[in-house]
Amino acid sequence: MCTFSMTIKTFLLCLCLTACNGNEEVTEAETSSGYPSLLNKTVPVPAEYLGETASQGSVVQIDYDTRNYVDGNGEMRSNTAYVYLPYGYKESSDECYDVFYFVHGHGETAASFFQNENGMMRNLLDHLIEKGDMSPVIVVSTSYVYGTPVDYYPDADPYCKALPQELVNDLIPLVESRYRTYTQQTDLEGLQASRIHRAIGGFSMGAVTTWYALEYTLDYFKYFLPISSDGWSLGRFAGMNYPDETAAHLANIVRSSSSLENNFYIWACSGTDDVAYDRIWTQVQAMAKFTDVFDVNHLTFHEQEGAQHEFRAIAEYLYNALPSLFSNRQKTILHSVAFPFYSSKRRIHFFG
């Protein structure tokens, strides 16, 4: 959390925060995704963005206490996440940061996001921020894996389903109270009030997790970035096998969250040669039929030509997505709106 001071130095920041404390009306142009159609092509990452830059952020390991949300028995356990702090992050500053939570794919860990491909993702984030493509953002790599990792990736489904609950109850309050974020209080009301400054995304089974986050924790995230997998709310591979039913289910979830006034955005993506391409694209097309909920201001799909189901492809998705989700405030003042939030202070429980 961070404390604001009404000074000339922080004037621009306060303009960005107006929506957190008021009821400013947002026009259709301001809420537009900026993409003209449902299907879009991604742009390749410049080669220099994958190498090191002089302005390097830091990565911090966080070990935290949580519970066994899969069995719902209240058993205590621990988990580990890794937090990227942008270059120039200082404890003494008044600047606040948006937060992006990323979930890995099968066979990986929370450490993988920053370690794979010789730190490619860390370099990408450094360049995006250094070159002004996006505002400085805190990025948290987390994991659904605990106990004995499963061999067959669909068997990880219960863990993916439980992770959003763990994030909201345990990890997000820790991260967003320890670091300078827009969250002013870390109970459920506070997390709901700051949801416009929070995104979640993931690759493969991490995308399955992201779809579950849309279903169960829509009140706590504004942005959703599922990469190369469908949603399994109605069963494994249901987004592909039962796209219309899955789309209707998710549309009803959004409609039931009337306090959000449709203030969310899904940036879905996959590679044209990815084995999961048809899974997610089939579901997205079905969702787009519900134009009252999933128009292009709230749902777009982005395909990477020739990309396969591999970690390296994620760089191009993030290169295209993150500047859209976290615009550079030095260039464009972020238009946002705060919405009423629920009064319950209880921990959230979805299962068991």
Secondary structure, 3 states (H helix, E strand, C coil): CCCCCCCHHHHHHHHHHHHHHCCCCCCHHHHCCCCCCCEEECCCCCHHHHCCCCCCCEEEEEEEEEECCCCCCCCEEEEEEEEEECCCCCCCCCCCEEEEEEECCCCCCCCHHHHHHHHHHHHHHHHHHHCCCCCCEEEEEECCCCCCCCCCHHHHHHHHHHHHHHHHHHHHHHHHHHCCECCCCCCHHHHHHCHHHEEEEEECHHHHHHHHHHHHCHHHCCEEEEECCCCCCCCCCHHHHCHHHHHHHHHHHHHHCHHHCCCCEEEEEEECCCCCHHHHHHHHHHHHCCCCCCCCCCEEEEEECCCCCCHHHHHHHHHHHHHHHCCCCCCCCCCCCCCCCCCCCCCCCCCC
